[in-house]
Amino acid sequence: MGTAEQQRRQPGRSKGLLGRRPVSLFLAALVFVVGGAATMLGTSSPAAADPIEKCTATTGAVVVVDFRPWRGKVVRGCGVDLTTGYDLLHTAGFSTAGTKKDGPAFICRLGHGTNDAGKQYPTPEQEPCVVTPQATGYWSYWHASQGQQKWTYSQWGAMARKPQPGDVEAWVFGGTDIGGTKGQPSFTPDEVRAKGGGTTPPDPADPPAPTVPPGAVDPAAAVKWLKGRLTDGERVVEEGATDPNPWFTTEIALALAAVDPKSADLAKVTAFLAKNADGYAYPAGRDQAPETNAAARLALLAKSTGGDPRAFAGHDLAGDLVKHLCTAGPDAGTPTPGCSAKGDFPNAGYSDGQALGVLAVKRAGLTPPADAVKRLLDVQCDNGGFTSVLIRPGQNCEPEPWTTGQVALALHAVGGQDQALAKARSYLKRTQLRDGGFPAGTGATEGSPFSTVVAAQALRALGDTAYADAALAWVSRQQLPDGGLGFDGGTTSEIYPTVHAVFAARGTSLETLPEKAAPPVVVPPVDPPAGEGPDLEKGVGYLTAPANLVRGAYYAADPVSGRADFGLTIDGAYALAATGLDNAKLRGIVDFLDQGGKDAAGRTVHDWTAVGTKYAGGGSIGKTALLAQSVGRDPRAFGGQDLIAALGKAVCAGPSKAPDTSCAAKGAYSYAPSVFSQSLGIMAQLRAGEKAAAQAPIAYLTSLQHASGAWPSLVPATGDSDVDSTAMAAMTLDLVSEGSSKTAVDKALAWIAGQQLVDGGFPGAAGNSVNSAALAVQGLSLDAPKYAAQIAKARKFLAGQQNADGGFNVAKDGQKGSDLRASMQAVGGTTGISFARLTRDLSNTKPQPPGQTSGGTSVGTSVGTSTGTSTGTSTGTSTGTSAGPTGGAGTGGTDSTGGDSAGTGVSRGTGDSGGTGTGGIVTPGETSGDTGTGGIVDTTAGTDSGSGSAGTDAGTTPTGGIVTAGNTAGTGANTNTGGPLASTGARITGAAAAAALLVACGWALTITARKRRAAQTGGDQ
């Protein structure tokens, strides 16, 4: 950027807001000394150590020092009164020594009374500690916050970093570099946390908003100071310079837009920027990649002033950002200049530049590329914060509140990033100081005005107004007499913090500029159409009952195996989304599907969609993507897959040749055998903005309509006419909203209305069908005024089919009793909401990460083995088998007509033996050694029937390992039982006999089930 302020704007990039980047490879070990340089070697003795029991997940911090390079121990200590990392060492019982050059400020030697009688290492013979040690051997400083499962190399000296409650710190001797890419501790944070370890997630009860005196930033005074920086009222020319600074000029223009987007002052600045856009945003030439930070800012300015970011000064700013998105990084062999990895915007430089690019593209009306969004997610640290550096997976991640605020705003604008945003919100709340301010970076103890105003914008946008108000109150006390704000409490006003203070004071941000941030949208429960109808609350209660919704996450294919029916699960989610009566349960289902949740057989939703394989099913992919869209998730990154791209690949170029039955015709989706499947795929593509890609599928769906207006149930068409499928196709073409499609919808609705029976029901494959009546309500609701009478009659019919438990019968003339699939369709359908336009906001619900299911192998730090066996049967055409070191579940046999496998295969395997155990961990004050850690044994039986024998692990700790203070090498044995089904090991004979019976009965049950499924929904889609 070329100015000192532009460098200071990026905390930690050069000298930084707090000067936190190391001036040598070893600043992590350096303890900053105030008041003059030390000239003699300083040795500090330990204080009386706090007992380790005083440290918990929310009280105190643990510090660990690894003396094993000298055949010593890994010693762990506790400090309760947290001041600095330097004091923590002494409070925990460690002694330190510095260098003659730097004094005690540089940790050169460490010792502890429980290790070699307190002798400090390295010894004078190994390291004289006169000057700064060599890069190949020094004490490096690492830390991990609550919930963080990876070590972060400290960019702060121990005196500058303040440990937080629940933190763990480590000192390791060896070599590393500024980025901390090597030399990290050999043990994990979880292994040395308080109370013997275990993952410590962030406290679900985030700290309350700080209680501070009220205060408000004066935006008028801030804008007045900013206008004073303009030369001729149009540009910023820095002192001593002759050329204008377009970066600062754009920043001031954005601040003016926050106050009055139509002002003459702003128009003058905007005209100057438009005139100079080529040199500013396209320094390499109009046909070359733009400078992301410049192009994104200009695009946001255009949007904020009523202009067009796709036609600003003759440039398609947003389009050019997408066009030149990086396709690879330096590791590709032929690096592209300005690209650090795939998904970077060109020359974005840092995370905030990438975030600006995403915001600019989104606000221009384009869909941000999935790779660009993923690039932002890549820079989220384990504790929820985001780092300013565009790191790649595995690199050191040091979060900052201001970067977290800027990235959070971008992800919030994109939508569908609830999990990442929830973690970011928690990080910001936990990082906020009690006076309301936010530090510039991890470990800083004082507030930074710039960091605070950016964090406040994000918190307000995310609905955390109390925290945002406390932050602004603190900032108000930092506003200088001239109206501006400085960096880190400085007495000189600077442009960047002042601009963002204007945003925060006006309640806006670059996500919404010039409008104020909208409060979180809360979509109320739907008001069903007037007239008598089902009891939706009772219906939702039936759907969410623990007996039906397994683990609050999915619906099972049968009552025995625990295998998920993913198609049915999404049907249930649709019903809950339509009513809005239990968003918490809906969130549980969505999180399970989106975050790789596994059923009892270890399957995820993408084992069902088969996305990424040659058997990818267009209908199942479309159904999953449509759910993501309906609840605000990103279908381009749902469950770790780009479902929209997969749908595009699933469009058939033509009919497949026998015996291949994957493609029915040109424009059909692969492995999508019904009108339902075709419709779901089209809905998802259209809602993703893929109108061009959906043209062939739309044409094929349209071609299937009969002259009567009806659609068949299956493809290729069989000549039948089906109410359910006709309603589904009508909802799909209603989304197209073009002349010919409108005519097709009108004909379809007229045909559906003509099928209504005297009692209000509609005919389906199961008779006078609940499913058909519910879908008819949805279809006819596309023209509710015209078909109000038919809708009311159908809803009354549905009410008559609801049972005391809240569920619904399959059909009026069929067997009585509540059926899940029929109940889902009745609950959602009676609202009249089209699947194509279904929307439900979950932003005010709590994340529900999927729980761990049983299954796995023995893995541990001690020697051990596990064995598990399972047996099962398949009612399909083949019996699946698998064998291997993981002892995983066998693949189920496939049905003769496709769909989910009806049973499970057979698997037998021996778990991997655990590795040689490391020693225990020294915990001063404890009286017994740690026991050896056993392998994790999980022997899950087959999903229909099976057995699992308990695994046994035994661990021995080698001499010289990590041991408990006051003891020699710890030894121990740990015997684990298997997973939840391990107790069935004694019943293997009975299970095998039952399996034989299932084989005998399987075909009849399978055929009956598939007929019923097809009758209700047109297949498992």
N, C-alpha and C positions, 0 to 999 in steps of 0.2 A: 504494500500500500504506500510505503514511502514516507510515513510520518511516525513520530514517536507515539502519538495517541492511537494510531491504528495498531501499533504493536501492543500498546497497553490494553487495548480492547480485548485481546486474546489472552486471558490469564494463563500463564504457563507456556506460552509459545516462544517468548524470548525472555526479556527481563520480567515481563508479566506484571499483573496488578500487584502481586506481593513478591515479585522476584523469585518465584518458586522453582524455576528450572535450575538444575544443578550447574555450577560453573566447572565442575570436574565430574569424573565418573563416580566420585565417592561422596557426594554431598549428602546422600542418605545417612551416612554415618556422622556427618558434621552437625554439631550442636552449636547453633548461633550464639555468639557471645556479645553482649551489649556492653558498651563502655570502654572498648579498647581491645587490642589484640593481646592474647596471652603469650608469654615468652618462656614459660617453663612447663615441663611435663606435669599434667594434673592427674591426680588419682583420687577417685571418690569411693568412699567406703559405703557398703550397703546399710540401709536403715533396718529396723526390725521389720521383718517381712510380714505382710498380711497373710493370714491362713488362706489356703487355696479355696476353702469352703465359702469364704466371703464373696468370691466371684461367682456370679450367675449369668444367665442369658441377658439380664437387664441391669445388673449391678457390677461395677468394676470392669477391669480388663485383664486379660491374661497375656503374659509375655513369655516367650520361649527362646532359649539360647541353645544352639547345637554345638556341643564340644566334641563331637565324634571325630573330627579330623585329628584329634590328639588321643584317640582311643578312649574318649570320655563318654559322657552321657548327653541326652537331650533333657535339659532342666527347664521346668515350668514353674512360673511364679505368678502371684496375683497382686494387683493394686486396686484399692477401692476408691481412694480420693484421687481423681484423675486431673492432672494438670498438664504434663507433657510426657512424651515418650521417654525422655531422659529421666525424669523423676520416677516413671513407672519401673524402669530397670532397678533403681535403688530401693523403691518401696517393696519390690518383689524379692529383694535379698541379693541382688547382683552387685558386684563392684566393677568399676570402670576406670580406664586410664586413657588419657589423650595423647597427643604428640607434642614434642617440644615446640614445633612450629605453630601449631594451632591451639595448644593447651587442651583442657578437658573438653573443648568444643568438638573435637573429633574423636569418636569412639574407636580407639586403636586396640585396646585390650579389654577382655571381659573375664570375670571369674564368679564362682559361686561356692559357698561353703560345702555343699554336698558333692562337688566335683573336684577330686584331687586336692582335698583339703583347702579349697579356696584359691588355688594357684591360678593366676591370670594367664590367658592365652591371646595371641601367640607370645611365646617367650621372647626375651630380649635377643637371644641368639637367632631366633627366626625372623624377628622384625624389631628393629631398634626403636621404632616409633619416634623418630626425630622429625622426619618430614612426612608428607602424605604418602601412604603406602602405594605400591604398584597395583595396576588394574587386575593383576592375576591373583591377588590375595588381600582381602580386607573384609571387615564386618559390614555386610549389606543388611539393609533394614526393610522389612516387609510387614504388611498388615492385611487384615481381612475384617470387614464389618459384619454385623449381624446378617445372617442369611447368605453371606458371600462364601462361595465354596472354592474360590481360587485365590491365591496370594496376589497382592498388588505390591509392586516395587515402589517404595516411598520416594516421591520426588521432593520430600521435605526432610530437613534435618530433624533429629529427635527432639530438639528443643522447640521446634516450630510446629510440630504435629501434636495435637491434643487428642488422645484416645477417647473414644466414645464408649458408653456402657455397652457391654457385650462384644467389644472388639477383641481380637487376638493379634498380637504382634510377634514377630520372629526375627532373630538375628542369626545370620548364617555366614560362615567364613568361606571365602573363595573369590571367584571372579564373576563379574557381571558387566552390564553396560547400562547406559542411560535409560534405555527402554525396558530394562529388566527382563530381557528375553531369555536369559540363562542365569544359572546360579540360584534359582529359587529353592526354598526348603524342599526336602525330600518327603516330608510328611504333609498332610493336608490340614487346612484350618480346622476341619471337623475333628481331627484326631487329637487336637490339643485344646479344644475349647473348654470352657468351664464345665464342671461336673462330668469330666471324662469324655466330652465330645458329644457327637450326635449333631445332625444338622439343626441349626438354630434359625428358623425362619424369622423374618422380621415380625416384630410384635404385631399381631392382628389389630390391636388397639393402638393405632398411631397416637403420638403425643397430641394433647389438645392444642388448639391454637394459642399462641402466646397472649397473655393478658398484659397489654401495654397501654399507656396513655394515648388517647385519640390524637390524630393528626392527619393533615391532608397536604399533598403536594400542590403547589400553585402552578397550574399549567400555563396560565397567561404570562406569568413572570418567566417561566422557562422558555416559552416561545419568543418572548421579547429578547431574551439573551441570544437565542439561536438566530433570529433575524439580524441581530447586530453582527453576526459573523459573515453576512453576505456582502459581497462587493457589488455595487450597482444594483443591489436587490435581486441578483440572479445567480450568483456563483460564490463559492468559497475559494479564496486565495490565501494560503497560509502566510504567516509572517516570514518575510525573507524570500518568498517565492514569487514568481511571475506568472506561472501557469496555474489555471484553476485546478482544484481537487474535486473531481466528479463524485468520489465516494462520499465525502462530507456533504457535498451539494445535494446528492440524492437523499441522504439521511435527513437533512433539514426539510427537504420537500415532503418526505413522509410524515414528519412531525406536523407540518403545516396542514397536511391532509387530515390528520386526526382532529384538528380544531375546526377547519372550514375547507372542505374539499373543492369549493367553488370560488375561493378568494382570488382576487387579482394578484396578490403576492405569490400565491402558489402557481398560478398560470404563468407568471413570468419565469419562475425557476424551472417549471416543466418545459417551457419553450426552449430554454437554454440547453437543457439536457437532451431534448429531442434533436436539436441542431448538432449536438456533439456525440450522438449515440454511436456512430461508427467507430470513432477512436476509443471511446469508453468501453463499449461492450463487444466490439469486433476488431480488436487491435491487429489480428492476423489476417483480416480481410472479411468482406461480407459473406463469402461462401465458405468460410472456415468456422470451426467450433467457436462459440462465443465464450467470453469470460463469465462463468456461472454467477459469481457474486454481482457483477454489473448487470447482466441480462435479467437476472431474477429480480433485482431491486427495481429496475425500470419497468418490468412487467407488473410488479406489485403496485408501483406508482400509477401506471396506466389504469389498472383496475380500480384503484382507490379514488381516482379523479374522473371516473366515468368514461375513460378511454378504452381502447381495445388492445390488450397485451399481445394479440396476434397480428396487430397492424400498427405498430408504434414506430414512427420515423422510418417507415418502409421495411420494418423487420417483423417477422413472426417470432417474437422473443421466446414464447413458451414452446412453440413448435420446433425451433432450432435447438432448444435444450434437449428435447426428447430425441430429435434426429441425430444428435451427436453424442448420445449417451454412451459411456464407455462399455465396450464389449469384452474387455479383458484388462488385466493389470500387468505389471512388470514381469510376473512369473509366466506369462504366455510365450515368452521367447522373442516376440516382436512387440515390445511395449509401445503403447500409444502415449504421446506426450500429454501430460495433465491427467493421467488416469492411474490411480493407485490400486484399483480393483474393478472387476465387473460391476456395473451399476452406478459407478461414479458419474456425476455430471462433470463435464470437462472443466478442469482447473478449479474445482470446488475448493480444494485445498484442505478444508477442515469440515467438521461435522455441521457447523452452523451454515456454511455455504451449501452443503448438500441439503440441509433442511429448507433453506431459502429456495433452492431449485424445486423441491417437491411442492412447497407452498405455491410458488409461481405457476407451476404446471396445473395444479389442482384448481387454483382460483381463475385460471384462464379457461376453464371448462373442459380440460383434458383429463384423462385418467393417468395419474402418475405411473410410470413403468414399475412393475413389480420388483425388478432388480434394484431400482432406485430406492424404493421403500425398504427393501431388505437390507440395503446398505446402511440405512439409519438404524435398523434393528441390530445390525452387527456391532454397533458401537455402544450398545447398552451393557453396562457392567452387571455383575451378579447382584449387587445391592439395589439395582433399579435405576441408578443414575446413568447419565450418558457422558462419554468422554469427548473432548474437543477434537481429538486426533482420529482421523479415519483409519482406525486400526483394522487388522484382519483377525479372524478367529485365532485365539491362542496368544495374541499379543497382550502386553500389559494394558490394563484398563483402569484409568484414574478418572473418576467422574467429577464433574463440576456442576453446581446448581444452575449457572447461567446457560451452559450448554444443554442441560436437561430441560430447562424451560423452553428453549428454542426448538429442540427436537420434538418435545411433547406437543407443542403447538402445531407442528407439521403433521405429526401422526394423528392428532385429533381432527385435523382438517381432512385427512385421507379417509378416516373412518375404518372400523373393523380391527382396531388395534387395542382392544380393551385390556388384554393381559399386560402388554408393555406399558400402557398408560397407568394401569393400577400400580405397577411397580414403581413407575416414575413419581406418581403422586406420593406414595409412601416414602420414597427417598427424600423428596422435597420437604415433607412434613418432619421427617426425622433429622434433616439437616438444618432446618430453620433454628436460629439462635433464639434464646428466650427473650431477647429484646426486640424480636421481630425481624432482624436482619438476616441475610444469608451470606455465608463466607464465600470467598472467591473460589476455593477448592477444598478438597478433603483435608481435614486436619487444621485448617485455619481457624483462629479463635475470634476474629473480629469480622464484622459485617462489611460487605462491599456494596456500595450503592448500585453499581451496574449489575452485579449478580442478583441483587434483591429486586430491582425493578423488572428484570426479565422473568425471574421465578414468579413474581406476583402476577404477571400477565398470564402465565400458564395456569397457575392455581385458580385464578378467576375463571378462565375458560373452561376448566375442568369441574367447576362448581364448588371449589373450596374457598368461598368468599371470606370466611373468618380469618384464614391464614393470609390471604391476599391483603385484607384490610390491615392486619398487624404489620405486614411488610411495608405497606405504604405509609403507615404511621411512623415507622422507623425512618424511612426515606425522607419524610417531611422534615425531620430534625437534622438531615444532612444537606438540605437545600441551602445553597450559599446566598449571601445577600444580593448578588447580581442575578439570581434566579436560576442559575445553572447548578449542576452537580459535578463532583469530581470523582476520580477513581479512588476507591479505598479510603474514603474519608479525607481526601486531599483538599487543599484550600484553593485550588485552581479549577474553574469550571471546564468541562470537556464536552465535546459534542455527543459522543456515543451514549454515555449515561443520561445525559439531559434529554436526548431524543426518546429514549425508552422510558424515561420518567414521564414524559408527556403521554405516551401510549398508556402507561399504567394508570395515570391520573384520570385519563378520559375513559377508562374501562374498556379499552380496545387493544388490539395487537395486530401484527401483520397478517394474522389469520382472518381477521374480520374488518380491518381498516377500510373505510372510515367509520363503519358502524361499531357500536358497542358490542362487547361479547354477549351473545345470546345466552340466557340461562339454560341449563341442561333441559333438553326436551323430555317431558314426561308424558307419554301417550297414555291416556286413561283407558281403563277397561272399556271394551267396545259396548255400545248400546245396541242390542239386537233389534231387528225390525219389530215394529209394533205388532201387538197381537199375542195370542197364546203361543208359547214355545217351550222348549226344554229348559230345565233348571241348569244353567251353565255352571254355577258354583258347585253343584253336586257332581256334574259331569267332570269338571276339572279335578275334583277331589278323588273321583274314581281313577282317573288317569295317573294321578300323582301318588296314589297309595303305595306304600312300601312293597306291598305284595305284587304290584304290577311294575313299578319303575325300579329296576334293579340298581341298588347302590345310588339311587337318585340320578342315574346317568343314562340308562338305556333300557329297552324292552327286550325280553328274551324270546328266542325262537321257540322255546319249549320250556316247561316248568322244571326240567331236570338238569339240563346240561349247563345252563348259564351262558350259552352262546347267544350273542346279540343278534337280533333281527334289525339290521341297520336301516332298512327301508321303513319298517314299522316305527323305529325310533324317530326318524325324521317326520313321519306322519304325526306322531305325538307332539313333536316340537312345533309343527305347523299349527296344530289345534291350540296349544298353549299360547303361541304368538298371536293367533286370531283373537283370543279372548282377553289377554292381558291380566288374567286373574291370578296367576302364580308365576311371576317373572323370575323368582329365585329358582324354582324348579326348572324353568326353561333355561336359565343360565347354566345350571348343572349339566343339562344335556348338551348344550352348545359347547361348553368348555371341554367336556369329555370328547366330543367329536373333533374339535379344533386342535386340541393339545395332545393328540396321540393316545387317548385313553384306550385301554385294551379290555376286551371282555374276558370271561373265564377261560376261553381257549387261546388267549393271547392275540386276538385279532383286532385291528383298528378299522375305522370306516373305509380306509383305502384298500383293505383286503376285499372289501365288498365292491367298491367302485372299479377296482383293478386299474386305476389310473397309472399310467407309465408302463403298462404292459400291453401286449398285443390283444388282450382280451378286455380292454377298457370298455366299459358300458356307458354309452352316451346318456341313457336315461338316468342311471344311478349317479353319474357325475353331475348331470344337470340338476337332479333333485338335491344333492348335497350343496351345490353352488347356490341354488335358490334359497336354501335355508340360511346360508352365510349372508346373502344379500338382505334377507328379510329381517335379520337382527343386527345389521350394521357391521358385520365382519367382512373382511376382504376375501372375495372368492378367488383371488389370484394368489392368495397365500393362506389357504384354509387347510388345516391338518398337514401343513408343510408342502402343499401341492398347489400349483397354478391350475385351478379347475377350468378357468375360461380358456386358457391355451389348450388344455386337454380336450375340451369340447370342440374347439376348432379342428383339432387333429382327428376327432371322431366322426366328422362329417364324411360320408361315403362319396367317392367320386363316381360310383356306379354300383350295380348289383354284383355281389360276389358269386363266384362260380361254384357249383356243387362239387364236393360235399360241404364247402365252406358256406355257412349260413349267417355270417357276421353282418352283411349288408343287404338290406331289402331292395334298395334302389338308390339312385343318385339323390343326394340331399337327405337321405335317412341317416340316423346316427348308428354307429356300429353297436351291435349287440343290444339294440333297443327294439324289442319285438312288439311294441304296443303304441297306440296313439298317446297314451299317458306318457311314455318315455319320450316320444318325439316332442310333445308339448313342453315337458319340463326342460329339455335341452334348449328349446327356443326361448322360453321365458328367461332362463339364466343368461343366454347370450345377449338378448335385447336389454336386460337390466344392467348388463356390464358395458353397454354402449357399443356392442359388436354387431351393429345393424347389417353391415355389408356381409360379414361372415355368416349371418343367420338367413340370408336370402334363399339359399338353396334348401335348407331345412323348412323354411316357411312355404316355399313353393311345393315341396313334397307333401307337407301336411295339408295344404289347401287342395291338392289334387285328390286327396282321399275322401273328400266330402261327397256324399251322395246327392243326387238331384233333390231329394226330399229335404235336405239340410242337415241330415244326420251324418255321424262318423261311425266307422266300424270300431271294434275294440282292438283288433290285432293288425299288425303289418307283417308281411303283405296282407292286404285287405281280404277278408273272407266273405264279404257280402252282407254281414250282419249289420244291424243298426243298434247303437248302444247309448243309453242316456248318459252314463258316467263319462264316457269318452267324448261325447258331443259337448258336454258342459266344459270339459277340460280344454278341448280344442277352441271353443268359443272364448274362454278366458285368455287363451294364448293370442288369438288373432285380434282380440280387443286391445292388446298391448301394442300391436302393429300400428293401429290407428290410421289406416289408409282406406281409400274408397272401396276397393275390391274386398278388402278384409272386413270392412264394416258390413257390406252386403252379406258376406258369408256368416257373420255373427248374427245378423238379424234373422236369416233363414234358420240357423241352428236353434235360436231361442224359440222361434215359432214352433219348430218341430218338438222341442222338449216340452213346451206347454201342452202340446197336443197329446202327449203320452201320459199325462197325469191321470191317476185312477180316481174313482169316486171318493174314496176316503182320504184323498190328498197325497197318497204315496205314489211311487213311480216303480215301474217294472225293472227288475235287474235279473242277473243270472241266478240269484238266490231266491227269487220270487218278488213279493212286494217289499222292496229292499230299502233298508235304512241308508245304506251307502248312496244309492241312487237318488233318494229323496234329498239328502244333504247336498250332494253335488248339483242337483237340479236347482236348489235354492241359490247356490253360488252363481250358477250360470244365469238364471233368470234375474238375479240382482244386478246384472250388467245393464238392465233396463228396468229398474225397480218400479218406477211409476206405472209402466205399461202392464207389468205382471204382478202387481201388488196382491191381487186376490189369490193367484196361484201360490205365491210365496207364503202367504199367511196360512193357507190350507196345508201346505207341505210342512210348515213348522208345527202346526197342531198335530199332524200325523207323527212327527218325530217325538213330540212330547208324550204321545201315547205309547211309544216304544221304549221309554226310559224306565229303568228298573229302580227299585228302592236303594240300591247301592250307588246310584248315579250313572251306571253304565247303560248300554243300549243293546237291544236284541239285534241279530243279523237281519232278520226279516220278520214281517208281521205273521206270516203263515209258516214260519220255521220253528225250530226248537227254541224255547225260551231260555234266557240267561244272557248275562252281559258278555259282550265280545269286545276285545280291545280295539281291533281295527275299525269295527263299525262305530264304536264309541268315539274314537278320534275324529272320524269323518263327520259324525253327527254334531259334535261339540264345535268343531271349526266351521263346518258348512252352514250351520244355522245362523252364524253371524252375517252371512252373505258376502264376506270379504273374498275377493278373487285371490287365488294363489299368486297371480302375476303381479299383484299390487300389495301384497302382504308386507307390513312393516311393524316392527316392535322394537322400541328403544330399550336397551339393557344397561345403559351407562350408569344408572344409579343402583345397580346390583353388585354384590360382592363376587369377586372371582372364586371359582370352585375348581381348582386344579384336579384332574382325575387322580383317584387313589391308585395305589399299586395293587395289581392283581397277583395271585399266586402264579408261580411258574419261574423256572430259572435253574441255575446250577450252583454248585458250591464254589464260592470264591471267597478268599479271605487271606489274612496275613499269616495264618498258621497252616501247618500241613493238615490236610483233611480231604476226605472224599465224600461224595454223596451219591447215592443211587436212587433213582426213582423209576418206577414203571407205571405205565398206564395202558389200559386196554379199552378199546371202544369198537363200535360197529358202525358201518356206513350202510345206509339204505339206498345209496346211489349205485351207479354201475360199476364202481370199483371200490376197493378198500385201500385207503391211503396208509402208507407206512413211512416212518422216518426213523433213523437211528443216527446218533452222533454224540459228540462230547457234551452237547448242551442238554441232552435229555428232553428236548422240546416236544411239544404236542405234535402228533402226526397230522398230515393233511387229510382232510375229510374226503370221502368219496363224492363224486359229483352226481347230481341227479341226471336222469336220462333226458330230461327236457330242459336242463339248464337251471339257473337260479342258485340259491344257497345250497351247500352240501347238507344232506339230511342227517348225517352222523359225523363221527370223528374217526380218525384213523388210529393206528396203533403206534406207540412210540416206546422205545426203551433206550436208555442211555446211562452212561456213568458220568457223573459230574466231574468237572476238572478238579484236580487236586489243588488245594490252596498252596500259595507260595511259602517259602521259608519265612517264618515269623520274624518280624522286627521286634526289638525289645520293648519293654514297657516304657512309660514316659515318667521322668522324674517329677514328682509332685512334692515339694518340701512340706513337711508336716503330716503326710499320710503315713500310715504304719504298715501297709501291706502292699505287695506287688500287684500290678495289674494282671489279670488273667489273660492268657492267650486268646486271641480273637478267632473264633471258629469261622469256617466258611458259611456262606449263606445258602442254606439248603431249602429248596422249595420243590417238592415233588407233587405236582398236580396230576390228578388222575384224568383219564379221558373224559370228555365232556358228557358222554351218555352214560358210561359206566367205567369203572376202573379202580386202580389202586395206586397207592404211593407209599413206599416204605420210608421211614424216617431216616434222615441223613445224620451221620455222626462225624464230628470234626474234632481233632485234637491239635493243639498248638504248643509248640515249645519255643521258648525264647533263647536265642543263642547268647553266649556270653558276650558282654560288651555292647549289647543292644540298648534300646531305650528302656530304662527301668525306673521303678519308683524309688524315690529318695529313701535312704536308710535300708535298702535291701539290695541283695545281689540280683542277678538276672531273674526276672519273673518267669514263672512257668504256670501253665494253667491248662485246663481242658474244658471244652465247651461242647455239649451235646445238644444239637438242635433237632427238634421234630420237624417234620416236613411241613408243607403248606396246609391249608385248611382241610385237605382231603387225605392227609397222611394217615389219619386214624383208620382209613378204609383198607389199609394194607392187609389186615387179617381177613378181609372179606373178598379177596380176589377171586376165589373159586365161585362164590355166589354171584359176583359181578359178571364173570365169564358166562355163567349159565344164563343170566339175564340177557347178556349180549346175544346169545344164540336165539332167544325168544324174540328179541328185537329184529333180528335178521329175518326171521320167519314172518313177522307181521309187517315189516318195513314197507314193502312195495304197496300194499293196500293203503296204508296210512299216508304214504307219500303222494300217491295219485289223488286220494281224497283231499288232502291238504292243498295241493296245487290247484285243483278244480275250484275249491272254495276261495283261494287267494285270487285266482283269475276272475272269479265271479264278482269279487268285491272291488278290486283295484286294477284289473287288467295286468296283473303280474307283480312281481316283487320289485317294484320301482317306487 
